[in-house]
Amino acid sequence: MKIVFLLHNVYAIGGTIRTTLNLATALADRGHEVAIASMTRHRDKPRFAIDPRITVVPLVDDRQGSSDTLDPLHGEPARDYPAADKRRRSYSRLSDVRARAYLGSCEADVIIGTRPGLNVYLARFGPRGALRIAQEHLRHDAHSKRLRRVLAREYRSLDALVTTTEADAEVYRTRMRLPGVRVLAVPNIVPEPAEGNLASATTPGGGPDGDGGDGGDGDGPKVVAAAGRLAPGKRFDLLIEAFATVREKHPDWTLRIYGGGRQKRALRDLTGRLGLEDSVSLMGPRSPIEKEFAKASLVASASDAESFGMTLVEAMRCGLPVVSTDCPLGPGEIIQDGMNGRLVPTGDADALASAMIELIENGERRRGMGTAARLSAHRFDPAPILRRYELLFSELHATRHQRARQRAMARLDERVRALVRRVRAALRRGPPVRPRRRTRGSRGSGAPVTG
């Protein structure tokens, strides 16, 4: 089976890129022919390692001096890419043209879009002979109302919509009427870390000795790790404030934050104001992140919202317990509070600090949670996730005609409802009032002229 992923930029770093590559590699392992169509290319080589069996097709070359940057269409705004999508400014009329041309000639059996705007491209230009599947890596409620209106219209022509959590799938089923479209949740693949990335880790719940000193009970580094984009929604400011409380009780522990983003300066200023310059380090982006997690004793997340939570599972893969806010939607489906990690109320710095201190001071509990975390993370192995995707492909093929009838009946029902609404509105207005016809002689005295 030939499977194509439509991706914004495979040459960059990001969670959607990483999860797409994980799934693409797993599909290649199963013998499928896999390609990634990257809407843009801004550098010579991708930042992530890409399996050589995966074909990469860049559609627009944005590298300085490329012929595409000199194309007049490159300077024109996109028309087909939805204006309500936050990525709109990264797209041009040339993007529209290239996406239409590529999808129009694509001979794939399955095409998978990976963000709302690209799913719209897929709905409009994707070949009708292929299964067209939209992935949503953001939550339904993270989209603006304007964008949701566009998606509700465009997604109707797709075959399936896949979210990363069951909670989000239920939101789409409830709020977005998509007749004939299979809406389901399939979590991201998070593969086992490469052996070399964990070679220095000695025990679950505690990284290598000698990297940051012994933990609370002498079994690991005195390090709390966190990772993600340095963006407001990730609430690294809240995590730093919570860690200030941790440091008061355990001044020999440190916090390492991995990732890049526009909040870097603000976060550095915050550590200065709190006197945490020697305790909190902004480490910058790192890949693979498991190698860094292996140098910690626990991982923390303070996000206001997570559509899934890749870093949570990556930490669990390393045998580390995670302290996370119980934000919508991902953490609650990944972490079992008190079993393989801790869930605390969103936005509560005191609760976050208390949970971290609990695990710092109880090494046995920390190690037990770390072991449970590693075992429960097998839910995200490639094999069970692949089975769900391959079952989905089979179901969509088998129900293609049935779902087409559902769409046709839904369109007919909507036309009938619209007609009924127009008729009812007309009846409420009543018959049109015609102006009275004047008779001869009606002017002046108003007496009609007879005979």
C-alpha positions as CSV (number, residue, x, y, z in Angstrom):
1,M,0.0,0.0,0.0
2,K,1.3,3.5,-0.9
3,I,0.8,6.0,1.9
4,V,1.6,9.7,1.7
5,F,1.8,12.2,4.5
6,L,1.2,15.9,3.8
7,L,3.4,17.8,6.3
8,H,4.1,21.5,6.8
9,N,7.9,21.3,7.0
10,V,9.7,18.0,7.6
11,Y,13.0,19.9,7.7
12,A,12.1,21.7,11.0
13,I,11.8,20.5,14.6
14,G,8.4,19.9,16.2
15,G,6.1,17.4,17.8
16,T,4.0,16.8,14.7
17,I,7.1,16.2,12.6
18,R,8.5,13.7,15.2
19,T,5.2,11.8,15.5
20,T,4.7,11.7,11.7
21,L,8.2,10.3,11.2
22,N,7.6,7.7,13.9
23,L,4.4,6.5,12.2
24,A,6.0,6.7,8.7
25,T,8.9,4.5,9.8
26,A,6.6,2.0,11.5
27,L,4.5,1.8,8.2
28,A,7.7,1.2,6.3
29,D,8.7,-1.6,8.7
30,R,5.4,-3.2,7.7
31,G,6.3,-3.1,4.0
32,H,4.3,-0.1,3.0
33,E,5.6,2.4,0.5
34,V,5.8,5.7,2.3
35,A,6.3,9.3,1.2
36,I,6.2,12.6,2.9
37,A,5.2,15.7,0.9
38,S,6.7,18.7,2.8
39,M,4.9,21.9,1.9
40,T,8.1,23.9,2.5
41,R,11.8,23.4,2.7
42,H,14.0,26.0,4.5
43,R,17.3,24.1,4.9
44,D,19.4,21.5,3.1
45,K,19.0,18.6,5.5
46,P,16.2,17.7,7.9
47,R,16.9,18.2,11.6
48,F,15.4,14.8,12.5
49,A,16.9,11.6,11.0
50,I,14.6,10.2,8.3
51,D,14.5,6.5,7.5
52,P,16.0,6.0,4.0
53,R,13.0,4.0,3.0
54,I,10.8,7.1,3.3
55,T,10.7,9.4,0.2
56,V,10.7,13.1,0.9
57,V,9.1,15.4,-1.7
58,P,9.5,19.2,-0.9
59,L,6.8,21.1,-2.7
60,V,8.1,24.7,-2.2
61,D,11.8,25.5,-1.8
62,D,12.1,28.5,0.6
63,R,15.9,28.3,0.8
64,Q,17.6,31.6,0.1
65,G,18.4,32.0,-3.6
66,S,16.1,29.1,-4.8
67,S,14.1,29.6,-8.0
68,D,10.9,29.2,-6.1
69,T,11.6,32.4,-4.0
70,L,11.9,34.3,-7.4
71,D,8.5,33.0,-8.7
72,P,5.9,35.8,-8.7
73,L,3.4,33.4,-7.2
74,H,5.7,33.1,-4.1
75,G,4.9,36.7,-3.3
76,E,1.1,36.4,-3.6
77,P,-1.0,35.4,-0.6
78,A,-2.6,32.0,-0.6
79,R,-6.2,31.7,-1.7
80,D,-6.9,28.0,-1.1
81,Y,-5.2,27.7,2.3
82,P,-7.7,28.8,4.9
83,A,-7.1,32.3,6.1
84,A,-8.2,31.4,9.7
85,D,-5.3,28.9,10.1
86,K,-2.4,30.4,12.1
87,R,0.1,29.2,9.5
88,R,-1.5,31.2,6.7
89,R,1.4,33.7,6.6
90,S,3.8,30.8,5.8
91,Y,1.8,29.9,2.6
92,S,1.6,31.6,-0.8
93,R,-0.3,31.3,-4.0
94,L,2.7,29.1,-5.1
95,S,1.9,26.8,-2.2
96,D,-1.7,26.5,-3.4
97,V,-0.6,25.6,-6.9
98,R,2.0,23.1,-5.9
99,A,-0.4,21.4,-3.4
100,R,-3.1,21.1,-6.1
101,A,-0.6,19.8,-8.7
102,Y,0.9,17.2,-6.3
103,L,-2.4,15.9,-4.9
104,G,-4.0,15.9,-8.3
105,S,-1.4,13.6,-9.7
106,C,-0.8,11.5,-6.6
107,E,-1.3,7.8,-7.0
108,A,-1.3,6.9,-3.3
109,D,-3.8,4.5,-1.7
110,V,-3.9,6.6,1.5
111,I,-3.1,10.3,2.0
112,I,-2.9,11.7,5.5
113,G,-3.0,15.4,6.3
114,T,-1.3,16.6,9.5
115,R,-2.7,20.1,10.2
116,P,-6.0,21.9,9.6
117,G,-4.9,23.9,6.5
118,L,-3.3,20.9,4.9
119,N,-6.4,18.9,5.6
120,V,-8.4,21.5,3.7
121,Y,-5.9,21.1,0.8
122,L,-6.5,17.4,1.0
123,A,-10.3,17.8,1.0
124,R,-10.3,20.1,-2.0
125,F,-7.6,18.6,-4.2
126,G,-7.1,15.0,-3.0
127,P,-7.8,12.3,-5.5
128,R,-11.2,10.7,-4.9
129,G,-9.7,7.2,-5.5
130,A,-7.5,7.5,-2.4
131,L,-8.5,7.3,1.2
132,R,-8.2,10.9,2.6
133,I,-7.5,11.1,6.3
134,A,-7.2,14.2,8.5
135,Q,-5.0,14.0,11.6
136,E,-5.6,16.7,14.3
137,H,-2.6,17.2,16.5
138,L,-4.2,20.2,18.2
139,R,-7.4,20.1,20.2
140,H,-10.7,21.1,18.7
141,D,-11.1,24.0,21.2
142,A,-7.6,25.3,20.3
143,H,-8.9,26.3,16.9
144,S,-10.7,29.6,16.4
145,K,-14.5,29.6,15.8
146,R,-13.8,30.9,12.3
147,L,-11.4,28.0,11.5
148,R,-13.8,25.5,13.0
149,R,-16.6,26.7,10.6
150,V,-14.2,26.1,7.7
151,L,-13.3,22.7,8.9
152,A,-16.9,21.7,9.5
153,R,-17.6,22.4,5.9
154,E,-14.4,21.0,4.3
155,Y,-13.9,17.9,6.5
156,R,-17.2,16.4,5.2
157,S,-15.6,15.2,2.0
158,L,-12.8,13.3,3.8
159,D,-12.9,9.6,4.8
160,A,-11.7,9.9,8.4
161,L,-10.7,12.3,11.1
162,V,-8.1,11.0,13.6
163,T,-7.4,12.8,17.0
164,T,-4.8,11.8,19.5
165,T,-7.1,11.4,22.5
166,E,-10.6,9.9,22.9
167,A,-11.7,13.0,24.8
168,D,-11.0,15.2,21.7
169,A,-12.6,12.7,19.3
170,E,-15.8,12.9,21.4
171,V,-15.7,16.7,21.1
172,Y,-15.6,16.5,17.3
173,R,-18.4,13.9,17.2
174,T,-20.5,16.1,19.4
175,R,-19.8,19.6,17.9
176,M,-18.9,18.9,14.3
177,R,-21.5,17.1,12.2
178,L,-19.5,15.0,9.7
179,P,-21.8,12.4,8.0
180,G,-19.9,9.6,6.4
181,V,-16.6,10.6,8.1
182,R,-15.1,8.1,10.6
183,V,-14.1,10.1,13.7
184,L,-11.8,8.2,16.1
185,A,-8.8,8.5,18.4
186,V,-5.4,6.9,17.8
187,P,-2.6,8.0,20.1
188,N,0.9,8.8,18.7
189,I,3.6,6.2,18.4
190,V,6.4,6.7,20.9
191,P,9.0,4.1,20.2
192,E,11.4,2.6,22.6
193,P,14.5,4.8,23.0
194,A,17.6,3.8,21.2
195,E,19.8,1.7,23.5
196,G,22.6,4.3,23.4
197,N,20.3,7.0,24.6
198,L,19.7,5.2,27.9
199,A,23.1,3.6,28.3
200,S,24.0,5.8,31.2
201,A,20.7,5.3,33.1
202,T,21.1,2.9,36.0
203,T,17.7,2.5,37.7
204,P,14.1,3.5,36.9
205,G,13.3,6.8,38.5
206,G,16.9,7.8,38.7
207,G,19.5,8.6,36.0
208,P,23.2,8.0,36.0
209,D,25.2,8.5,39.1
210,G,27.6,11.4,39.0
211,D,25.4,13.6,36.8
212,G,24.1,16.2,39.2
213,G,24.8,14.2,42.4
214,D,22.8,11.6,44.2
215,G,19.0,11.9,44.5
216,G,17.0,12.3,47.7
217,D,18.0,8.8,48.8
218,G,21.3,8.4,47.0
219,D,20.0,6.6,43.9
220,G,20.1,9.2,41.1
221,P,20.8,12.7,40.0
222,K,19.1,15.6,41.8
223,V,17.6,16.8,38.5
224,V,14.0,17.6,37.5
225,A,13.7,17.8,33.7
226,A,11.1,19.4,31.4
227,A,10.8,19.8,27.7
228,G,8.7,21.6,25.1
229,R,8.4,24.8,23.1
230,L,9.0,27.9,25.2
231,A,5.5,29.2,24.5
232,P,2.9,30.7,26.9
233,G,0.7,27.6,26.9
234,K,3.4,25.4,28.2
235,R,3.6,27.5,31.4
236,F,7.3,27.1,32.1
237,D,6.9,30.3,34.2
238,L,4.5,28.3,36.5
239,L,7.0,25.4,36.7
240,I,9.9,27.8,37.6
241,E,7.7,29.4,40.3
242,A,6.9,26.0,41.7
243,F,10.5,25.0,41.6
244,A,11.4,28.0,43.7
245,T,9.4,26.2,46.5
246,V,11.2,23.0,45.8
247,R,14.6,24.7,46.1
248,E,13.7,26.1,49.5
249,K,13.5,22.5,50.9
250,H,16.0,20.9,48.6
251,P,18.6,23.5,47.5
252,D,20.8,20.9,45.9
253,W,18.2,20.0,43.3
254,T,18.2,21.6,39.8
255,L,15.6,22.1,37.0
256,R,16.6,21.7,33.4
257,I,14.3,23.0,30.7
258,Y,14.8,21.7,27.1
259,G,13.4,23.6,24.1
260,G,13.5,26.8,22.2
261,G,11.0,29.6,21.6
262,R,10.1,33.2,22.0
263,Q,9.7,33.1,25.8
264,K,13.3,32.3,26.4
265,R,14.3,35.8,27.5
266,A,11.2,36.2,29.7
267,L,11.9,32.9,31.5
268,R,15.6,33.8,32.0
269,D,14.5,37.1,33.6
270,L,12.0,35.2,35.8
271,T,14.8,32.9,37.1
272,G,16.8,36.0,37.9
273,R,14.0,37.7,39.8
274,L,13.5,34.5,41.8
275,G,17.2,34.1,42.5
276,L,17.3,30.7,40.7
277,E,20.1,31.4,38.2
278,D,22.2,28.5,39.7
279,S,19.2,26.2,40.0
280,V,17.3,26.6,36.7
281,S,18.9,26.1,33.3
282,L,17.4,26.8,29.9
283,M,19.2,24.1,27.9
284,G,17.9,24.8,24.4
285,P,16.5,22.2,22.0
286,R,17.8,18.7,22.2
287,S,17.1,15.6,20.1
288,P,16.8,12.9,21.0
289,I,15.3,14.1,24.3
290,E,15.5,10.7,25.9
291,K,19.2,11.1,26.2
292,E,18.6,14.2,28.4
293,F,15.7,12.6,30.4
294,A,18.1,9.8,31.3
295,K,20.1,12.3,33.3
296,A,17.1,13.2,35.5
297,S,15.2,11.6,38.3
298,L,11.7,12.9,37.3
299,V,10.1,15.0,34.6
300,A,7.5,17.8,35.1
301,S,5.0,19.5,32.9
302,A,2.9,22.6,33.8
303,S,1.0,23.0,30.5
304,D,-2.4,24.7,30.4
305,A,-3.4,22.3,27.5
306,E,-1.9,19.3,25.7
307,S,-3.5,17.7,22.7
308,F,-1.4,14.6,23.6
309,G,1.8,15.0,25.5
310,M,4.7,13.4,23.6
311,T,7.3,14.4,26.2
312,L,5.3,12.7,29.0
313,V,5.4,9.4,27.2
314,E,9.1,9.9,26.2
315,A,9.9,10.4,29.9
316,M,7.9,7.3,30.9
317,R,9.8,5.3,28.3
318,C,13.0,6.2,30.2
319,G,11.5,4.8,33.4
320,L,10.8,8.3,34.9
321,P,7.6,9.3,36.8
322,V,6.0,12.5,35.5
323,V,4.4,15.2,37.5
324,S,1.9,17.0,35.2
325,T,-1.0,19.3,35.3
326,D,-4.2,17.5,34.6
327,C,-4.9,19.8,31.7
328,P,-7.1,19.0,28.7
329,L,-6.8,16.6,27.1
330,G,-3.7,14.3,26.9
331,P,-2.2,13.9,30.4
332,G,-5.3,12.3,31.9
333,E,-5.3,9.6,29.2
334,I,-1.5,8.9,29.7
335,I,-0.9,9.2,33.5
336,Q,-2.7,7.3,36.2
337,D,-2.3,9.5,39.2
338,G,-0.4,7.8,42.0
339,M,0.5,4.8,39.8
340,N,2.9,5.9,37.1
341,G,3.0,9.6,37.9
342,R,1.2,12.5,39.5
343,L,-1.6,14.7,38.1
344,V,-2.2,18.1,39.8
345,P,-4.7,20.9,39.1
346,T,-3.9,23.2,36.2
347,G,-2.3,26.5,37.1
348,D,-1.6,25.5,40.7
349,A,2.1,26.2,41.5
350,D,1.7,25.0,45.1
351,A,0.3,21.6,44.0
352,L,3.0,21.2,41.4
353,A,5.7,21.9,43.9
354,S,4.1,19.6,46.5
355,A,4.0,16.7,44.1
356,M,7.6,17.2,43.0
357,I,8.8,17.4,46.7
358,E,6.8,14.2,47.5
359,L,8.8,12.2,44.8
360,I,12.1,13.9,45.7
361,E,11.8,12.9,49.3
362,N,10.5,9.4,48.7
363,G,13.0,7.5,46.4
364,E,11.2,4.2,46.8
365,R,7.9,5.7,45.6
366,R,9.7,7.5,42.8
367,R,11.4,4.3,41.6
368,G,8.1,2.3,41.8
369,M,6.3,4.9,39.7
370,G,9.2,4.9,37.3
371,T,8.9,1.2,36.8
372,A,5.1,1.5,36.3
373,A,5.6,4.3,33.9
374,R,8.0,2.3,31.7
375,L,5.6,-0.6,31.6
376,S,2.5,1.5,30.8
377,A,4.3,3.3,28.0
378,H,4.2,0.1,26.0
379,R,0.7,1.2,25.0
380,F,2.4,3.5,22.6
381,D,4.6,0.9,20.9
382,P,4.5,0.9,17.1
383,A,2.8,-2.5,16.8
384,P,-0.6,-1.7,18.6
385,I,-0.8,1.7,17.0
386,L,-0.1,0.3,13.5
387,R,-2.8,-2.4,14.0
388,R,-5.3,0.4,14.6
389,Y,-4.3,2.3,11.5
390,E,-4.3,-0.7,9.3
391,L,-7.7,-1.7,10.6
392,L,-8.9,1.8,9.9
393,F,-7.7,1.6,6.3
394,S,-9.6,-1.7,5.9
395,E,-12.8,-0.4,7.4
396,L,-12.7,2.7,5.3
397,H,-12.3,0.7,2.1
398,A,-15.1,-1.7,3.1
399,T,-17.5,1.1,3.9
400,R,-16.7,3.5,1.1
401,H,-20.1,3.2,-0.7
402,Q,-22.1,3.1,2.6
403,R,-20.4,6.3,3.8
404,A,-21.0,8.0,0.4
405,R,-24.7,7.3,0.8
406,Q,-24.7,8.7,4.3
407,R,-23.1,11.9,2.9
408,A,-25.7,12.1,0.1
409,M,-28.6,11.6,2.5
410,A,-27.2,14.3,4.8
411,R,-26.9,16.7,1.9
412,L,-30.5,16.0,0.9
413,D,-31.7,16.3,4.5
414,E,-30.0,19.7,4.7
415,R,-31.6,20.9,1.5
416,V,-35.0,19.8,2.7
417,R,-34.5,21.5,6.1
418,A,-33.4,24.7,4.4
419,L,-36.5,24.7,2.2
420,V,-38.7,24.1,5.2
421,R,-37.1,27.1,6.9
422,R,-37.7,29.3,3.9
423,V,-41.3,28.2,3.7
424,R,-41.9,28.8,7.4
425,A,-40.3,32.2,7.2
426,A,-42.5,33.1,4.3
427,L,-45.6,32.0,6.1
428,R,-44.7,34.1,9.1
429,R,-44.4,37.1,6.9
430,G,-47.8,36.4,5.4
431,P,-48.9,37.1,1.7
432,P,-47.3,40.1,0.1
433,V,-49.3,43.4,0.4
434,R,-50.1,44.8,-3.0
435,P,-50.7,48.6,-3.3
436,R,-54.3,49.6,-3.9
437,R,-55.1,50.6,-7.4
438,R,-56.4,54.2,-7.8
439,T,-59.5,54.9,-9.7
440,R,-60.1,57.8,-12.0
441,G,-61.0,61.0,-10.2
442,S,-59.6,59.8,-7.0
443,R,-57.5,63.0,-6.7
444,G,-59.0,66.1,-5.3
445,S,-62.3,65.5,-3.5
446,G,-61.6,61.8,-3.4
447,A,-65.0,61.0,-4.9
448,P,-64.9,58.4,-7.6
449,V,-66.0,59.4,-11.1
450,T,-68.9,57.2,-12.4
451,G,-70.9,56.9,-15.6
